[in-house]
Amino acid sequence: MTHVVTKACDGCRYTDCVVVCPVECFYEGETMLYINPDECIDCEACVPECPVEAIFHEDDVPEDMKGYVEINAQMSATSPNITERKKPLADK
Protein backbone atom coordinates (compact mmCIF):
# COMPACT_ATOMS: atom_id res chain seq x y z
CA MET A 1 0.00 0.00 0.00
CA THR A 2 0.97 3.60 -0.39
CA HIS A 3 0.10 7.13 0.54
CA VAL A 4 -1.25 9.64 -1.97
CA VAL A 5 -0.91 13.41 -2.27
CA THR A 6 -4.25 14.97 -3.25
CA LYS A 7 -5.60 18.27 -4.56
CA ALA A 8 -5.14 20.24 -1.32
CA CYS A 9 -1.40 20.29 -2.15
CA ASP A 10 -1.98 21.82 -5.58
CA GLY A 11 -0.90 25.44 -5.49
CA CYS A 12 0.68 25.39 -2.05
CA ARG A 13 3.30 22.63 -2.28
CA TYR A 14 4.52 22.60 1.31
CA THR A 15 7.55 20.35 1.71
CA ASP A 16 7.34 19.56 5.43
CA CYS A 17 6.44 15.99 4.46
CA VAL A 18 9.53 15.57 2.30
CA VAL A 19 12.08 15.99 5.08
CA VAL A 20 10.55 13.28 7.30
CA CYS A 21 10.28 10.64 4.57
CA PRO A 22 12.78 7.85 5.34
CA VAL A 23 12.79 6.51 1.76
CA GLU A 24 12.73 9.79 -0.19
CA CYS A 25 9.65 8.85 -2.24
CA PHE A 26 8.42 12.41 -2.92
CA TYR A 27 8.60 14.02 -6.34
CA GLU A 28 8.17 17.66 -7.23
CA GLY A 29 5.74 18.84 -9.89
CA GLU A 30 5.17 22.42 -10.99
CA THR A 31 2.37 23.05 -8.50
CA MET A 32 2.30 20.05 -6.14
CA LEU A 33 4.16 17.03 -4.80
CA TYR A 34 3.64 13.37 -5.67
CA ILE A 35 4.44 10.10 -3.89
CA ASN A 36 5.90 7.21 -5.84
CA PRO A 37 3.73 4.20 -4.92
CA ASP A 38 6.56 1.74 -5.61
CA GLU A 39 8.87 3.50 -3.14
CA CYS A 40 6.47 4.44 -0.32
CA ILE A 41 6.80 2.09 2.67
CA ASP A 42 3.52 3.19 4.25
CA CYS A 43 5.22 4.54 7.39
CA GLU A 44 2.78 7.48 7.70
CA ALA A 45 5.52 9.89 8.83
CA CYS A 46 4.41 12.40 6.20
CA VAL A 47 0.72 12.52 7.11
CA PRO A 48 0.90 14.63 10.30
CA GLU A 49 3.51 16.94 8.71
CA CYS A 50 1.21 18.15 5.92
CA PRO A 51 -0.26 21.49 7.01
CA VAL A 52 -3.10 21.28 4.48
CA GLU A 53 -4.00 17.61 5.14
CA ALA A 54 -3.40 16.61 1.52
CA ILE A 55 -1.88 13.16 2.18
CA PHE A 56 -4.07 10.08 2.58
CA HIS A 57 -3.49 6.36 2.76
CA GLU A 58 -4.48 4.89 -0.60
CA ASP A 59 -7.49 3.13 0.98
CA ASP A 60 -8.70 6.38 2.60
CA VAL A 61 -8.51 8.78 -0.35
CA PRO A 62 -11.88 10.57 -0.54
CA GLU A 63 -14.08 9.34 -3.37
CA ASP A 64 -13.90 12.63 -5.29
CA MET A 65 -10.08 12.45 -5.24
CA LYS A 66 -9.53 8.79 -6.21
CA GLY A 67 -7.98 9.96 -9.50
CA TYR A 68 -4.96 11.19 -7.53
CA VAL A 69 -3.86 7.60 -6.95
CA GLU A 70 -3.06 7.29 -10.65
CA ILE A 71 -1.85 10.90 -10.93
CA ASN A 72 0.75 10.26 -8.20
CA ALA A 73 1.94 7.09 -9.95
CA GLN A 74 2.24 8.81 -13.33
CA MET A 75 3.73 12.11 -12.19
CA SER A 76 6.26 10.61 -9.77
CA ALA A 77 7.68 8.64 -12.69
CA THR A 78 8.45 11.80 -14.67
CA SER A 79 9.11 14.42 -11.98
CA PRO A 80 12.38 15.12 -10.12
CA ASN A 81 12.89 13.62 -6.68
CA ILE A 82 12.75 16.12 -3.81
CA THR A 83 14.49 15.48 -0.49
CA GLU A 84 14.93 18.94 1.03
CA ARG A 85 12.55 21.60 2.32
CA LYS A 86 11.74 24.41 -0.10
CA LYS A 87 9.70 27.57 0.20
CA PRO A 88 6.05 26.63 -0.45
CA LEU A 89 4.17 28.12 -3.39
CA ALA A 90 1.58 29.41 -0.93
CA ASP A 91 4.21 31.78 0.52
CA LYS A 92 5.36 33.23 -2.79
N, CA, C and O atoms as CSV, one atom per row, in Angstrom:
chain,resi,resn,atom,element,x,y,z
A,1,MET,N,N,0.835,-1.194,0.000
A,1,MET,CA,C,0.000,0.000,0.000
A,1,MET,C,C,0.871,1.247,0.000
A,1,MET,O,O,2.076,1.189,0.246
A,2,THR,N,N,0.239,2.358,-0.278
A,2,THR,CA,C,0.970,3.604,-0.394
A,2,THR,C,C,0.144,4.773,0.116
A,2,THR,O,O,-1.048,4.638,0.391
A,3,HIS,N,N,0.779,5.888,0.234
A,3,HIS,CA,C,0.095,7.130,0.544
A,3,HIS,C,C,0.004,7.954,-0.737
A,3,HIS,O,O,0.775,7.752,-1.675
A,4,VAL,N,N,-0.942,8.878,-0.762
A,4,VAL,CA,C,-1.249,9.642,-1.965
A,4,VAL,C,C,-1.371,11.119,-1.612
A,4,VAL,O,O,-2.014,11.480,-0.626
A,5,VAL,N,N,-0.750,11.966,-2.422
A,5,VAL,CA,C,-0.908,13.407,-2.271
A,5,VAL,C,C,-2.102,13.819,-3.126
A,5,VAL,O,O,-2.191,13.443,-4.295
A,6,THR,N,N,-3.019,14.592,-2.543
A,6,THR,CA,C,-4.245,14.968,-3.251
A,6,THR,C,C,-4.316,16.467,-3.532
A,6,THR,O,O,-3.350,17.197,-3.306
A,7,LYS,N,N,-5.462,16.914,-4.026
A,7,LYS,CA,C,-5.605,18.275,-4.561
A,7,LYS,C,C,-5.341,19.404,-3.569
A,7,LYS,O,O,-5.061,20.523,-3.998
A,8,ALA,N,N,-5.417,19.162,-2.285
A,8,ALA,CA,C,-5.139,20.238,-1.319
A,8,ALA,C,C,-3.697,20.730,-1.436
A,8,ALA,O,O,-3.396,21.857,-1.043
A,9,CYS,N,N,-2.807,19.901,-1.970
A,9,CYS,CA,C,-1.397,20.288,-2.151
A,9,CYS,C,C,-1.225,21.193,-3.375
A,9,CYS,O,O,-0.281,21.981,-3.438
A,10,ASP,N,N,-2.117,21.081,-4.322
A,10,ASP,CA,C,-1.983,21.816,-5.576
A,10,ASP,C,C,-2.053,23.320,-5.337
A,10,ASP,O,O,-3.066,23.843,-4.873
A,11,GLY,N,N,-0.967,23.999,-5.661
A,11,GLY,CA,C,-0.903,25.436,-5.491
A,11,GLY,C,C,-0.232,25.891,-4.210
A,11,GLY,O,O,0.096,27.070,-4.073
A,12,CYS,N,N,-0.021,24.988,-3.275
A,12,CYS,CA,C,0.676,25.392,-2.047
A,12,CYS,C,C,2.033,24.713,-1.953
A,12,CYS,O,O,3.029,25.363,-1.637
A,13,ARG,N,N,2.082,23.433,-2.220
A,13,ARG,CA,C,3.297,22.625,-2.282
A,13,ARG,C,C,4.228,22.826,-1.084
A,13,ARG,O,O,5.401,23.163,-1.241
A,14,TYR,N,N,3.682,22.614,0.109
A,14,TYR,CA,C,4.521,22.605,1.305
A,14,TYR,C,C,5.429,21.377,1.237
A,14,TYR,O,O,5.029,20.349,0.692
A,15,THR,N,N,6.615,21.466,1.770
A,15,THR,CA,C,7.553,20.349,1.710
A,15,THR,C,C,7.910,19.793,3.086
A,15,THR,O,O,8.917,19.099,3.225
A,16,ASP,N,N,7.119,20.083,4.082
A,16,ASP,CA,C,7.343,19.559,5.427
A,16,ASP,C,C,7.383,18.023,5.406
A,16,ASP,O,O,8.155,17.401,6.135
A,17,CYS,N,N,6.549,17.435,4.569
A,17,CYS,CA,C,6.442,15.986,4.461
A,17,CYS,C,C,7.710,15.359,3.883
A,17,CYS,O,O,8.086,14.246,4.251
A,18,VAL,N,N,8.349,16.068,2.999
A,18,VAL,CA,C,9.532,15.569,2.295
A,18,VAL,C,C,10.679,15.258,3.251
A,18,VAL,O,O,11.340,14.227,3.127
A,19,VAL,N,N,10.906,16.146,4.193
A,19,VAL,CA,C,12.077,15.991,5.076
A,19,VAL,C,C,11.928,14.870,6.111
A,19,VAL,O,O,12.924,14.456,6.705
A,20,VAL,N,N,10.731,14.378,6.334
A,20,VAL,CA,C,10.548,13.283,7.296
A,20,VAL,C,C,10.453,11.921,6.617
A,20,VAL,O,O,10.408,10.893,7.294
A,21,CYS,N,N,10.423,11.904,5.299
A,21,CYS,CA,C,10.279,10.637,4.568
A,21,CYS,C,C,11.581,9.839,4.622
A,21,CYS,O,O,12.609,10.310,4.134
A,22,PRO,N,N,11.555,8.638,5.206
A,22,PRO,CA,C,12.782,7.851,5.340
A,22,PRO,C,C,13.258,7.206,4.040
A,22,PRO,O,O,14.398,6.749,3.962
A,23,VAL,N,N,12.405,7.163,3.022
A,23,VAL,CA,C,12.786,6.513,1.762
A,23,VAL,C,C,12.832,7.470,0.578
A,23,VAL,O,O,13.039,7.046,-0.559
A,24,GLU,N,N,12.638,8.758,0.842
A,24,GLU,CA,C,12.731,9.794,-0.194
A,24,GLU,C,C,11.847,9.480,-1.417
A,24,GLU,O,O,12.322,9.459,-2.552
A,25,CYS,N,N,10.571,9.240,-1.160
A,25,CYS,CA,C,9.651,8.851,-2.237
A,25,CYS,C,C,8.804,9.999,-2.773
A,25,CYS,O,O,7.833,9.766,-3.492
A,26,PHE,N,N,9.164,11.247,-2.427
A,26,PHE,CA,C,8.418,12.407,-2.922
A,26,PHE,C,C,9.047,12.962,-4.186
A,26,PHE,O,O,10.267,12.959,-4.355
A,27,TYR,N,N,8.179,13.439,-5.070
A,27,TYR,CA,C,8.604,14.017,-6.345
A,27,TYR,C,C,7.916,15.354,-6.523
A,27,TYR,O,O,6.772,15.540,-6.109
A,28,GLU,N,N,8.627,16.287,-7.145
A,28,GLU,CA,C,8.168,17.664,-7.231
A,28,GLU,C,C,7.627,17.997,-8.619
A,28,GLU,O,O,8.347,17.939,-9.616
A,29,GLY,N,N,6.338,18.348,-8.657
A,29,GLY,CA,C,5.740,18.836,-9.886
A,29,GLY,C,C,5.732,20.357,-9.868
A,29,GLY,O,O,6.210,20.971,-8.914
A,30,GLU,N,N,5.199,20.959,-10.903
A,30,GLU,CA,C,5.172,22.424,-10.986
A,30,GLU,C,C,4.367,23.059,-9.867
A,30,GLU,O,O,4.748,24.104,-9.340
A,31,THR,N,N,3.246,22.430,-9.499
A,31,THR,CA,C,2.371,23.046,-8.500
A,31,THR,C,C,2.084,22.174,-7.286
A,31,THR,O,O,1.432,22.630,-6.346
A,32,MET,N,N,2.554,20.932,-7.284
A,32,MET,CA,C,2.304,20.048,-6.142
A,32,MET,C,C,3.336,18.936,-6.068
A,32,MET,O,O,4.166,18.777,-6.964
A,33,LEU,N,N,3.272,18.181,-5.000
A,33,LEU,CA,C,4.160,17.032,-4.798
A,33,LEU,C,C,3.423,15.743,-5.128
A,33,LEU,O,O,2.193,15.703,-5.163
A,34,TYR,N,N,4.197,14.690,-5.370
A,34,TYR,CA,C,3.639,13.369,-5.665
A,34,TYR,C,C,4.431,12.329,-4.889
A,34,TYR,O,O,5.611,12.528,-4.598
A,35,ILE,N,N,3.785,11.221,-4.555
A,35,ILE,CA,C,4.438,10.101,-3.890
A,35,ILE,C,C,4.528,8.947,-4.877
A,35,ILE,O,O,3.545,8.587,-5.525
A,36,ASN,N,N,5.727,8.372,-4.982
A,36,ASN,CA,C,5.903,7.206,-5.838
A,36,ASN,C,C,5.379,5.982,-5.098
A,36,ASN,O,O,5.908,5.628,-4.045
A,37,PRO,N,N,4.340,5.326,-5.633
A,37,PRO,CA,C,3.733,4.198,-4.923
A,37,PRO,C,C,4.640,2.986,-4.795
A,37,PRO,O,O,4.443,2.157,-3.907
A,38,ASP,N,N,5.638,2.872,-5.678
A,38,ASP,CA,C,6.560,1.737,-5.605
A,38,ASP,C,C,7.646,1.955,-4.556
A,38,ASP,O,O,8.313,1.003,-4.151
A,39,GLU,N,N,7.829,3.185,-4.118
A,39,GLU,CA,C,8.867,3.505,-3.145
A,39,GLU,C,C,8.326,3.732,-1.734
A,39,GLU,O,O,9.045,3.523,-0.758
A,40,CYS,N,N,7.076,4.153,-1.618
A,40,CYS,CA,C,6.470,4.442,-0.322
A,40,CYS,C,C,6.395,3.160,0.516
A,40,CYS,O,O,5.956,2.115,0.035
A,41,ILE,N,N,6.831,3.258,1.773
A,41,ILE,CA,C,6.801,2.091,2.666
A,41,ILE,C,C,5.641,2.160,3.663
A,41,ILE,O,O,5.574,1.373,4.607
A,42,ASP,N,N,4.735,3.105,3.442
A,42,ASP,CA,C,3.519,3.189,4.252
A,42,ASP,C,C,3.820,3.452,5.729
A,42,ASP,O,O,3.142,2.918,6.607
A,43,CYS,N,N,4.837,4.276,6.002
A,43,CYS,CA,C,5.224,4.538,7.388
A,43,CYS,C,C,4.363,5.617,8.052
A,43,CYS,O,O,4.324,5.716,9.279
A,44,GLU,N,N,3.679,6.418,7.245
A,44,GLU,CA,C,2.781,7.482,7.702
A,44,GLU,C,C,3.485,8.676,8.324
A,44,GLU,O,O,2.814,9.541,8.888
A,45,ALA,N,N,4.793,8.761,8.249
A,45,ALA,CA,C,5.520,9.893,8.834
A,45,ALA,C,C,5.111,11.214,8.187
A,45,ALA,O,O,5.122,12.254,8.845
A,46,CYS,N,N,4.756,11.183,6.930
A,46,CYS,CA,C,4.412,12.405,6.199
A,46,CYS,C,C,3.030,12.956,6.543
A,46,CYS,O,O,2.807,14.164,6.461
A,47,VAL,N,N,2.122,12.098,6.918
A,47,VAL,CA,C,0.723,12.516,7.109
A,47,VAL,C,C,0.570,13.651,8.127
A,47,VAL,O,O,-0.049,14.661,7.794
A,48,PRO,N,N,1.095,13.538,9.338
A,48,PRO,CA,C,0.896,14.627,10.300
A,48,PRO,C,C,1.699,15.894,9.963
A,48,PRO,O,O,1.425,16.958,10.517
A,49,GLU,N,N,2.680,15.791,9.067
A,49,GLU,CA,C,3.505,16.940,8.710
A,49,GLU,C,C,2.851,17.848,7.674
A,49,GLU,O,O,3.267,18.997,7.521
A,50,CYS,N,N,1.859,17.370,6.975
A,50,CYS,CA,C,1.212,18.146,5.915
A,50,CYS,C,C,0.254,19.171,6.521
A,50,CYS,O,O,-0.764,18.798,7.104
A,51,PRO,N,N,0.573,20.469,6.384
A,51,PRO,CA,C,-0.264,21.494,7.008
A,51,PRO,C,C,-1.633,21.681,6.350
A,51,PRO,O,O,-2.516,22.318,6.924
A,52,VAL,N,N,-1.809,21.128,5.152
A,52,VAL,CA,C,-3.105,21.280,4.477
A,52,VAL,C,C,-3.867,19.955,4.385
A,52,VAL,O,O,-4.888,19.865,3.703
A,53,GLU,N,N,-3.362,18.929,5.079
A,53,GLU,CA,C,-4.005,17.608,5.141
A,53,GLU,C,C,-4.284,17.046,3.755
A,53,GLU,O,O,-5.396,16.606,3.464
A,54,ALA,N,N,-3.262,17.067,2.904
A,54,ALA,CA,C,-3.402,16.605,1.524
A,54,ALA,C,C,-2.997,15.154,1.321
A,54,ALA,O,O,-3.215,14.604,0.241
A,55,ILE,N,N,-2.409,14.517,2.340
A,55,ILE,CA,C,-1.880,13.161,2.177
A,55,ILE,C,C,-2.797,12.150,2.863
A,55,ILE,O,O,-3.146,12.285,4.036
A,56,PHE,N,N,-3.174,11.133,2.088
A,56,PHE,CA,C,-4.066,10.082,2.580
A,56,PHE,C,C,-3.463,8.714,2.277
A,56,PHE,O,O,-2.710,8.552,1.316
A,57,HIS,N,N,-3.803,7.740,3.106
A,57,HIS,CA,C,-3.494,6.358,2.761
A,57,HIS,C,C,-4.340,6.030,1.530
A,57,HIS,O,O,-5.471,6.500,1.404
A,58,GLU,N,N,-3.799,5.239,0.647
A,58,GLU,CA,C,-4.484,4.888,-0.599
A,58,GLU,C,C,-5.921,4.407,-0.363
A,58,GLU,O,O,-6.813,4.735,-1.145
A,59,ASP,N,N,-6.149,3.652,0.682
A,59,ASP,CA,C,-7.488,3.133,0.978
A,59,ASP,C,C,-8.429,4.204,1.518
A,59,ASP,O,O,-9.644,4.008,1.522
A,60,ASP,N,N,-7.887,5.337,1.977
A,60,ASP,CA,C,-8.699,6.378,2.598
A,60,ASP,C,C,-8.848,7.645,1.758
A,60,ASP,O,O,-9.385,8.646,2.234
A,61,VAL,N,N,-8.377,7.606,0.516
A,61,VAL,CA,C,-8.513,8.776,-0.354
A,61,VAL,C,C,-10.009,9.034,-0.562
A,61,VAL,O,O,-10.745,8.120,-0.934
A,62,PRO,N,N,-10.465,10.270,-0.326
A,62,PRO,CA,C,-11.885,10.571,-0.536
A,62,PRO,C,C,-12.330,10.227,-1.967
A,62,PRO,O,O,-11.561,10.354,-2.919
A,63,GLU,N,N,-13.536,9.808,-2.086
A,63,GLU,CA,C,-14.076,9.343,-3.368
A,63,GLU,C,C,-13.845,10.339,-4.506
A,63,GLU,O,O,-13.490,9.944,-5.616
A,64,ASP,N,N,-14.046,11.634,-4.228
A,64,ASP,CA,C,-13.897,12.634,-5.287
A,64,ASP,C,C,-12.434,12.915,-5.650
A,64,ASP,O,O,-12.157,13.714,-6.545
A,65,MET,N,N,-11.504,12.261,-4.957
A,65,MET,CA,C,-10.078,12.455,-5.244
A,65,MET,C,C,-9.376,11.151,-5.621
A,65,MET,O,O,-8.147,11.112,-5.670
A,66,LYS,N,N,-10.119,10.101,-5.883
A,66,LYS,CA,C,-9.529,8.794,-6.209
A,66,LYS,C,C,-8.599,8.872,-7.413
A,66,LYS,O,O,-7.665,8.076,-7.513
A,67,GLY,N,N,-8.828,9.801,-8.323
A,67,GLY,CA,C,-7.976,9.957,-9.497
A,67,GLY,C,C,-6.543,10.299,-9.156
A,67,GLY,O,O,-5.644,10.088,-9.970
A,68,TYR,N,N,-6.316,10.831,-7.952
A,68,TYR,CA,C,-4.964,11.193,-7.535
A,68,TYR,C,C,-4.077,9.977,-7.277
A,68,TYR,O,O,-2.853,10.109,-7.246
A,69,VAL,N,N,-4.660,8.816,-7.095
A,69,VAL,CA,C,-3.864,7.598,-6.945
A,69,VAL,C,C,-3.058,7.390,-8.225
A,69,VAL,O,O,-1.848,7.168,-8.171
A,70,GLU,N,N,-3.719,7.459,-9.361
A,70,GLU,CA,C,-3.056,7.291,-10.652
A,70,GLU,C,C,-2.183,8.492,-10.999
A,70,GLU,O,O,-1.104,8.330,-11.570
A,71,ILE,N,N,-2.641,9.689,-10.661
A,71,ILE,CA,C,-1.849,10.898,-10.926
A,71,ILE,C,C,-0.502,10.823,-10.204
A,71,ILE,O,O,0.529,11.155,-10.789
A,72,ASN,N,N,-0.499,10.392,-8.945
A,72,ASN,CA,C,0.752,10.262,-8.202
A,72,ASN,C,C,1.672,9.239,-8.875
A,72,ASN,O,O,2.873,9.478,-9.000
A,73,ALA,N,N,1.129,8.127,-9.298
A,73,ALA,CA,C,1.936,7.093,-9.951
A,73,ALA,C,C,2.554,7.621,-11.242
A,73,ALA,O,O,3.740,7.416,-11.498
A,74,GLN,N,N,1.754,8.295,-12.045
A,74,GLN,CA,C,2.241,8.806,-13.329
A,74,GLN,C,C,3.241,9.945,-13.146
A,74,GLN,O,O,4.314,9.933,-13.749
A,75,MET,N,N,2.895,10.917,-12.327
A,75,MET,CA,C,3.728,12.112,-12.190
A,75,MET,C,C,5.030,11.837,-11.434
A,75,MET,O,O,6.046,12.470,-11.720
A,76,SER,N,N,5.020,10.918,-10.486
A,76,SER,CA,C,6.258,10.610,-9.768
A,76,SER,C,C,7.266,9.924,-10.686
A,76,SER,O,O,8.469,9.963,-10.429
A,77,ALA,N,N,6.786,9.306,-11.741
A,77,ALA,CA,C,7.683,8.638,-12.691
A,77,ALA,C,C,8.401,9.624,-13.603
A,77,ALA,O,O,9.434,9.292,-14.184
A,78,THR,N,N,7.860,10.836,-13.734
A,78,THR,CA,C,8.450,11.801,-14.666
A,78,THR,C,C,8.929,13.087,-13.997
A,78,THR,O,O,9.474,13.964,-14.667
A,79,SER,N,N,8.737,13.208,-12.708
A,79,SER,CA,C,9.114,14.424,-11.977
A,79,SER,C,C,10.415,14.198,-11.207
A,79,SER,O,O,10.765,13.058,-10.903
A,80,PRO,N,N,11.132,15.279,-10.891
A,80,PRO,CA,C,12.377,15.123,-10.115
A,80,PRO,C,C,12.108,14.799,-8.646
A,80,PRO,O,O,11.153,15.290,-8.045
A,81,ASN,N,N,12.964,13.973,-8.100
A,81,ASN,CA,C,12.887,13.618,-6.685
A,81,ASN,C,C,13.203,14.849,-5.841
A,81,ASN,O,O,14.068,15.648,-6.200
A,82,ILE,N,N,12.503,14.997,-4.722
A,82,ILE,CA,C,12.745,16.120,-3.814
A,82,ILE,C,C,13.016,15.550,-2.426
A,82,ILE,O,O,12.261,14.713,-1.931
A,83,THR,N,N,14.101,16.013,-1.803
A,83,THR,CA,C,14.487,15.480,-0.493
A,83,THR,C,C,14.725,16.574,0.539
A,83,THR,O,O,14.955,16.280,1.712
A,84,GLU,N,N,14.672,17.834,0.112
A,84,GLU,CA,C,14.926,18.938,1.030
A,84,GLU,C,C,13.758,19.914,1.040
A,84,GLU,O,O,13.019,20.040,0.064
A,85,ARG,N,N,13.613,20.597,2.159
A,85,ARG,CA,C,12.553,21.597,2.317
A,85,ARG,C,C,12.795,22.770,1.365
A,85,ARG,O,O,13.924,23.228,1.190
A,86,LYS,N,N,11.712,23.238,0.761
A,86,LYS,CA,C,11.743,24.414,-0.104
A,86,LYS,C,C,10.640,25.354,0.329
A,86,LYS,O,O,9.710,24.958,1.032
A,87,LYS,N,N,10.748,26.596,-0.090
A,87,LYS,CA,C,9.705,27.570,0.199
A,87,LYS,C,C,8.423,27.124,-0.529
A,87,LYS,O,O,8.461,26.838,-1.725
A,88,PRO,N,N,7.295,27.065,0.188
A,88,PRO,CA,C,6.050,26.633,-0.455
A,88,PRO,C,C,5.524,27.671,-1.447
A,88,PRO,O,O,5.797,28.864,-1.313
A,89,LEU,N,N,4.786,27.216,-2.419
A,89,LEU,CA,C,4.173,28.125,-3.386
A,89,LEU,C,C,3.204,29.075,-2.696
A,89,LEU,O,O,3.045,30.221,-3.117
A,90,ALA,N,N,2.565,28.607,-1.650
A,90,ALA,CA,C,1.581,29.415,-0.926
A,90,ALA,C,C,2.208,30.664,-0.319
A,90,ALA,O,O,1.505,31.641,-0.060
A,91,ASP,N,N,3.516,30.647,-0.089
A,91,ASP,CA,C,4.206,31.777,0.520
A,91,ASP,C,C,4.860,32.714,-0.492
A,91,ASP,O,O,5.497,33.698,-0.113
A,92,LYS,N,N,4.704,32.410,-1.763
A,92,LYS,CA,C,5.360,33.234,-2.791
A,92,LYS,C,C,4.507,34.403,-3.199
A,92,LYS,O,O,4.909,35.194,-4.052
